[in-house]
């Protein structure tokens, strides 16, 4: 959590989902945690880089994923930037079940309002004027509800509690502007659910202000030596203590007793079918009776 909140918001979603599995974790959760640790090891030189383009304009991307948890509750993601890099962000589960993705987005906006208003007031207290406090949203139905309140409500949204329409009051007072952003440009989407591939790299590039095709070895070469991780060698007394307590030997025995089990590779002429069984196995089964009859 310390690393996530201060330097590595790119793993914020993974940590948020894993923290929901603390009480009854299973082997699948353990494998997910190890995958996060492998990712951190492979990107240990990645740094959060911030760039300010305009202190008079604050941009907030607020998104929500509908029913992504085991209890079918949603997940809210928020990112704030003044130019490049996530100056403020969070990824957290919603506290109630909703009936639609539109309602989940409206609840997500309500989750983000304290951060949105605090960020605006903080910058103003530093002596700057915030001309535009922009909230980007990718759901047009949610935008109508945020701007018009119950006037844009229908039979599918008339049950929504009035507390989630605080954003309308802020819009009417001119403290928040709501604008539409397409899903491909909704940079907080990475904080609502796990992503993969090119889309994940593009979202990470916006969050961390790094290249889309990030190379950790290249980043290490341009990193100041004082920022590189230092490994202190073990002194002779500590090494002798480890040998005397047979700790090193136990670690080696543990590695030998639990080798990594790899799945057996199929024969070179074997092709997997959609149903999961090999073609060569099916041919051999079909060929058996015919040979027996002959």
Secondary structure, DSSP 8 states (H G I E B T S, - for coil): -HHHHHT-GGGHHHHHHHGGGSTT--HHHHHHHHHHHHHHHHTTT-----EES-TTEEEEEEEEESS-STT---EEEEEEESEES-SEEEEEE-SS--SSHHHHHHHHHHHHHHHHHHHHHHHHHTT----EEEEEES-HHHHHHHHHGGGG--TTTTTS-GGGGHHHHHHHTTS-EEEE--GGG-GGGGGTS---HHHHHHHHHHHHT--TT--HHHHHHTS-GGGS-------HHHHHHHHHTTHHHHHHHHHHHT---------TT--B-TTSSBHHHHHHHHHHHHHHH-
